[in-house]
Amino acid sequence: MMSYRNKASARAPNLSFLHFLLLIIIVLVESRPIVRHIRSTQEFDRVLEKHASTGLPVIVDFYSDGCGPCRQMAPIFRKVAKETENKAVFIKVDTNQMHELSSRYQVRSLPTFKMFYMGKEVNQFSGASEQQLRQITDALIDRSKRENVKLTIESLTSYYQKHDSSKSSEGIQELISKCADMTPLKQNKLKECVGAAASQLARKLKKKYAEAPSLDKRFTEEEQTTPPQSESSSKSSSGSKDAPNLQLATKEELEEEIARRLEAEMDEREDEDDDDDFENSYVPGEWPERVTIIGGGPAGISAAIYAARAGLEPVIVAPPMGGQLQGKGVEVENYPGMSNVTGPAVVAMMRQQAASFGAKFETETVLSIDVTKRPFRVITNSSVIETHSIIVATGAESNWLGVKGEYEMRGGGVSSCATCDGAAFRDMDILVVGGGDTAMEDALVLARTSKSVTIIHRRDTFRASKILAQRVIEHPKINIKWNTVLSEILGKLIETSSETTDANSQNDEEEIDLDEPSTTSKIVTGAMLQNVVTGETSSVSCAAVFVAIGHTPTTKFLEGLVEFDPEKPGYIKTVPETTRTSLEGVFAAGD
């Protein structure tokens, strides 16, 4: 039988090692990362709870690594987070891992941005819109600043002594209590007159007495800006009474602390990875560019690799979506040398290869090009690039059905990217419309996570390649409705509103009436179908409709500038056996 001393000796090396490891991590982890990556629902809830007691807004990015628009918004999200550091908290939630959070907040399109204030959701939007992100974030920060106020009983007592000495102390206390009751207890555990309620009470008193009472800050700057890791580190290292002394901590306590700090270090590394992805960004130079490539898919990046290896230092102008390949969630099987790899991974490797040879990236959408004089001018959302030559490799964009309900519910269950949005409909019934390779791939991707997938196809055979079609037909979770078209997408409105004030409050001159924000959106609940042979109509319940009926070339910005193929609308006509177009200096590549 081992003695107590022997047991202690056996434990000592383990504890010594844990102490040593923890000291190393303390050195590595000094502060909260600019953008925090959430790894559990408990962590997410802790963040909301913490910042309900700091008054800082929490901006959440629900994303997926395989989503093109998500990749487009990632550097923008981080950039806004840097610009508003210590004014708002920015976190990311991977919907492929955090299914429970995606379901809880009804995320039906990616990326989706949700804004929380005082622990409650107050706004949201879906899509790759930097302007929306900035506008909503700025408005929420302004609100946070306005409502970071507190009216104390001492201040109100002093105020009434000056303006209405007949006001009793009981009346003042009642007014403070009424004001405190206007803020939910979760956000106001000390039962104080704070936030919007305090501001509105101050305004009412100013209107009545021509002067407002003095308001204090509810949260100090230190309370709002001190990151959780720093707090814990300082407490632990100083041996504070509020935290366990790490020198005396048990093995379990040390392991828990190490896990938390390693998590913070991983966040920091992911932030650095975000920076690395875009370290080859385009910076305007003194002279025009020699080659500018419009398009960031395989054709565009292939052209960039060749141009860069020739010393031409090309600029690739495109959102970092990677075209159709970026949305290919199944494995790439039809290209030599590619095995067990998905579309997004291929695009990422292509970008790294092009960057290694000196290619630069301008992550913007091209609006137009000016070819009236040399050098040409490529106009984007935020820049103008002068260039001696242009390679057009813009690929194609998804076609839509044009049926009732389709446009209204994009982002609410209507999508053209299964890889982007499929994870949001885990264990739900899904429809896919189409009969080509894209529809087959989408159905196979969705079948991994969905309860069931039903393909709606207007013919009695698929146009897809035989191997993909066979996989779909044999898949146990995929059903097929032949000779059928989708005529309408059905949906319903859902509303999320924050807690309201007490409806029984008395309407006296000093009552505070708060306007609580609410958000409304429309989500898919089903679809109307029609059999093209019999004309019979029917309805089907579903949570989402994925449209995969082909693509249209993204070449509209070139209309009137180059010659198009009369037999293939939207496709640029090139000189036979070359990539030259009808306009000297402009070339075309890709499908």
N, C-alpha and C positions, 0 to 999 in steps of 0.2 A: 504493500500500500504506500503510495507516494505521500510524503509529508507536506505540510503547508508550505515549508520553505522551498522544497523541491518544486511544488506547483508554481510558486511565485517566480522561481528561477526560470521555469519553462515559459512563463508568460512574458518575462522581461524582454527577451529578444524581439518578440512580436510587437510589443508596445514601443520599444525603442525604434524599431524600423518604421512604425506608423508615425511616430513623432518626427522622425527624419523626413519621411515622405511629405508630411503636412507642412513642414518648414519650407521645403522646396516649392510646394504649390502656392504657399503664401507669397513667395517672392514673385511667382509667375502671374498670379491673379491679383490685381490691385484695384480694379474698378469694374462697374457694370459695363458690359459691351453696349455699343451704340444701338444695335438691334439684337434682341434676345430671341433665341430659338427655343420654342416650347417643346418639351418632351413628355409631358403628362398632363392629364386634366387637372390633377391636384396642383401642379405648378401654375397652370393658367389661372385657376381660381385664387391661388395665393397672390398672384400679381394684381388681379383685380381688387382683391380685398386690401392689399397694402396701399394701393393708390387711391382707394376710396378714402383713405386716411391721410393722403398727402395733397389731394385736390388736383393731381396731374391727370390729364387725359391719357388714355391708353389706345394706341392705334394698332390694329391687328391686321396682318396680311395673311389670308388663307390662300395657300399656293400648292403647286405640285411641281416637281422637278421636270416632268415631261410636258409642261404647259408653256407654249411659246410666249403668250402675253405675260405670263408670270415671270419669265426670264427677262422680258423687256422692262418690267416694272421693278425688278430686284435692285438694280443700281439706283433707280430714281427713289425708291423707298428708303434706301440707306442714305442717299444724299439729303433728302428732306429730314431724316432723323438727325443727321449731323448738324444741319442748319438750325434745328429747333431743340438741340440738346439741352436738357434740364428744364424744358418747358412742356415736354410730352414724353411718353414712354412708347417705344416702338417694339413690337414683338411679331414673330412669324410662326405660323402653324402649318405644318405639312399635312395636308388632308389625307395623304396615303397612309400616314401613321396615326393621326388623331381623328379616327372615324367618329368617336363619341362627340367631340367638339363640333365637327362638321354637321352632325345630325342635330345637336342641341341648338345650333344657331342657323339651321336650315340653309347651309351653303349649297347653292345649286349651280354655280358657275365660277370659273376661276380666271384670273384672281378675283377674290372678293375681299373688300376692305371694310372692316367694321370698327366703329369708333365708340369707345366706352368712356363714360364720365361718372365719377363717384360710384363706380361699380356697376353701372347700367349702360346698356346699349342705347346710344342716342342717334346714330346715323350709320349709313352703309352705302356702298355702291360696288358694282362689279365692272370689270373691264380695265383696259390699260390706259387710264386717263391721268396724266400727271397733274393737269389743271384741277381736276376734281379733288385729287388727293391733297393738293396744296390748299385749295379753298376751304375744304371742310376742316382740315387740320388747323389752319390759321384761325378759323371762326371758333373752333373749340378751345384753342389756346387763349383767345380773347375772352371767351366766356369764363375760363378757369381763372384768369386774372381778375375779371370783374367780380366774381363770386368768392374770391379769396378774402373775405371780410368777416368780422365778428362784432356784434354789438353786445357789449357787456352790461350787466346790471348797474355797475358803477358809472359807466358813461351815460346810460339812460337816466339814472337818478340825478346826476349833475345837470343833464340837459333839462329835465323837468323843473329842477330848482331854479333854473334861469328863465324858463319860458312859461311854466304853469305850476307854481308852487302848491296849488291845491291838489295836485295828483298825489294820491296816497302811495306808500311803499307797497301795499298789497296790490294796488292797481298796476304799478310798474312791474312787479313780479309776475302778475297775470299776463301782462303784455309780452314779457320776455318768454314766458312759458308757451304762450300761443304761437309766438314766432318760432320757438324751438320745435313745436309739434308739426310745423309745416315741412320740416326736413325729416325724411324717414329715419328711424332709429338706427338702421344699419350704417347710415352715413353720418350719424350724429349721436354717438354713444354717450357723449358728455351732456346731452340735452341742452345745447347752447343755441342762442339766436345767431345763425350763421348763413353764409351763402346768399342765394337769391332772395330768401326770405328777409334777411337782414338788410340787404340793399333796397328792397321794395319798401320795407318799413321806414328806412331812413328817408326815402324819397317822399313818402306820404307825410312824414313829420315836417319835412322841409316845405312842402306845399302848404301845410297848415300854419307853421310858425315862421316861415321865411328863412329858416336855418336848419341844417341837418345835424343830427347828433354825430359825435366823433366815432369812427369805425376803426377797429384794430385789424391787423392781419390775422387771419385764421391759422394759416400755415406759414412758418418761417422759411426762408430760402434754404436753410440748412436741412430742414425736415424734408423739403421737396427734392433736393438735389443729391443727398447722401445716398449712394447705392447700397443695396442690402449687403453685398459682399464686403464692402469697406467697413460697414457698421460691425459685421460679425468679426472681421479680422481685427479691428481695433479693440473690440471688447475682449476677444480671445487673447490677444497679445498683451493686453494691459492687466489681465486678471480681474476684470470688472465683476462686481457682485451680481450683475444681471446676466452673466454668461459663465459657463463652466470654465475653470482653469484647465487649459489643454495639457499642462504638465501633470495634472491629477485626473485627467479624463479616463474613462474606461475604454476598452478596446472598441466597443460598439459605438461610443460617442465619437471616437477618432475616425472610425470607418465612415460614419455618417458625414462628418465634416469633410473628409477627403473626397467623398462622392460629390458633395455639393460644390466643392471648389474645382474639381475636375470638370464638372458640368459647365461652370463659368468659363474655364479655360477653353473648352470646346466651342462655346459661343464666340469667344474672341477669335479663335482660329477660323470659324466659319465667316466672321466678318472680314478677316484678312483674305479669305478665298474670294469673297465678293469683290474685293478691291483688285485682286489678281486677274479676275475675269475681264476687267475693263482697263487694265494698265496700258493697253495698246490703243487707247482712244485717240481719235483724230484731233490734232491741234493745228489750226490754220497757220500756214507759213507765209513767207514773203513772196514766193513765186507760185504760179499755178501748178496744180498736180499734173503729172504726166498721164496717169490712168485713174479713172474713177469708175468703180463697179457698182451698179445699182442692183442689189439683191444679195441676200445672205444664205441662200440654199447651197446645195452641192455644186451647181453650175457656177454660181458667183464665187464661191470659195476656191473652186478648182482654177478658175481664171486668175484669182488673186495669187494662188501659190505659184503658178507659172510666171506671172508678171513680177512677183516679188523675187523669185529666183533669177530673173533677168535684170534685177537691179532697178526696176521701175517704181518701187515703193508705192504700190496701189492703195487707194482708199476704198473700203467697202462701206457703202451707205445702205443701211437696212436695220430695222428693229431686230434684236437678237432672237428671232423666232426660228430661223432655219428652214422656212418654207414648209412644204408638205412632209418632208422627212422628219422635221421636229415633232410633228404630231403623230408619228408612227410608233404606237406603243408596243406593238408586237415586235418580235425579233426580226432584224434585217437578214433575209435568207437568200435574196436574189443578187447579191454582189460578192464577187470573189474576195476571199480573205476575211469576210465578216462572219463571225460565229458567236452566238449567245450575246448579242449586243443589240440594243434598241436604237431607234432613230435619234433621240436626243443625245445619246452617248456618241454616236457617229458625228453629229454636227459639232459637238463640243471638241472632239479630237481634230476635226477639220479646221476649226477656228484656231486652235492652239498651233497647228502646223503652219497655217498661213501667217500667224503672228510671229512665229519663230523665224520666218524669213523676212520680216519687216513690214508686213501689211498692217494698215491702221484701220480702225473701225469707227464709223460715225453712226451711232445707234439712233437714227432718226428715219422718218418716212419721207420719201421724195414727193414733193407736191408738183413740181414741173421742172423742165429744163429749158434754158434759153440758148438756142443755136443760131441766133441772128448774127452773131459775131464771134470771132475767136479771141481768147479761149472761150469754150462753152461755160455756161453757168448752171450748176445743179442746185435747185432751191429746195430746202427741207423746211421742217417746222421751225427750226431755230437757227439755221445757218445757210450760207451761200458758198458753194465750193467752185472755184474756177479750175477748169481742167482742159487739157489738150485733146483727150479722147474719152469716150464713154463706152462701157460694156453693159448692155442691158440683160440682166438675168433675174427678172422679177418673178418668174414662175406664174402661178395662178392662185385665185382665191375661190373659196367654196361657193357653189350655187345654192340658192334657197328655193323652197317650194312656192312661196308667194301665196300661201293659204291664210285664211282668217286665224288669228291668234298667234301666228308664227313670230311676227315682229314684236308684238306686245310682250311676249314671254321669253324673249332672248335674255338669258341671264336668270330666268326663273324655271329652267328645265328644258328650254330649246337651245340646242347647241350643234355645232358642226365639228367639234373636236372631242372625241371619246377619251383620248389620253388626258386632255386638259380637265374635263369635267366629270368623267366617269366615276371617280372615287367618291363624289358627293352623293351618289345614288346607291350606296352599298345596301344590299338586301332589299332592293326595290325592283318593281317591274318596269322594263325599259322598252321603247320602240326604236328601231333603226330603219330609216327609209333609204332604199337604194338596192342595186344589184350588182355593182362592180367590185373591184378589189378593195376600194376604200370602205365600202359598206361591210364587206366580209371581215376586214381587219378590225373595224370598229366593233362589230358584234363579238368577235373573239376577245377583244380587250375588255369589253363590258361584262362578258360572261364570267370573268374571273371574280368579280365582286358583286354583281347584281343577282337578285333573286331569279329573274328570268329575262330573256331578251327575245323580242318578236321582230322579225324582219318583214317589212312591208315592201313588196316588189310588184310592179305593174305587169310583169310578164310571167310566163310559166317556166322559165329557165333563167339562171344567172348569167350575166356577162363576164363574171369574174374568172380568174384563172382556175383551172380544174382542181388543183390541190387545195386552194383556199375554200372554194365552194364545197368541196367534199368534207373538209373539217367542220364547216358550219352546219351542213346537213346532218352530220353524225353527232354533233355536240348535244348532250342531254339537256342543257339549259336553254338552247336556242330553238325557237319555233319559227315557222315561215308561213306567211299568208301570201299565196301566189295570186296573180291577176288582180291585185288590189292597190288602190291609191288612197292616200291620206287627204281628206278634204277639209278638215278643220281640226285645230288643236284647242282643247278645252282646258279651262283653268279656273282658279278662284283667287280672290283677294285675301291676303293675310295681313294682319296689323300687329305690330309690336309696340306697345306703349309702356312708358315708365309708370311708377306708382303715382297715383293722383292724391290730391289733398282731400281732407275730410269733407264730405259733401254736406255735413250737418253744421259746418262752421257758421258762426253768426256774421252777418254782413254789417259790421259797424265800421266806423271811419278808420279804424286802425287794423283791420283784417288784411292779411297778405293773401293775394290770389295769384298763385304760380301757374304759369303756362308750361305744362310738361310736354316735351317733344314726343312725337310718335313717327314711326316709319311704316309705310304701306307698300306691298309689292304683290305681284300676281305670279302664281306658280301653276305649273302643269298638273292637271288631275286626270286627263284622258285625251282621247282623239276620236274623231268620226272617220270611218272608213267606208269605201265604196268598192264593190266588186265590179271590174270593168267588163266582165262577161255577162253577168246577170243583172247588173244595175242595183243589186241589193245593198242597202246601207246598214251599218251597225256601229256600235260604240264600243270602245275598249278602255279600261282604266290603266293608267300608267303614271309614273312620276317624272318621266323625261322623254323627249323625242330628239334623237340624233339624226341629223340630215346629212346624207352622204350620196348625193346625186350628181357628182362631177364638179368640175372647176372651170372657171373662166379666166383667161390670161389677164394679168395685172399690167395692162399696157395702155390704159386710157390716157395717161399723161403724155403719150407720144403721138396722139391723133393729130394729123395735119403736119407732122414733122418728118415721119418716115413712111414708106410704103408698106401696106399690110397685105397679107395673102387673101385674095378675094374668095378663095374656096374654104378658108378657115378663119372665120371672124375673130378678131382680136389677136391673131398670130402675126408676128412681124415677118415680112418677106425678106429673105436674104439672097445674095448673089449665089447661084448654084456652086456647091462644093466649097463655100467659104462661110464665114460668120459676118461678112460685111453687109450692111443695110444700104438703102438707097441714099443715105446721107453720109458723106465722107467723114470719117472720124467717129462714127457711131456703129457699134457692133452688137450682135445679139447672140445669146448662148442659152442652152437649156432646152427643156421640153416646150 
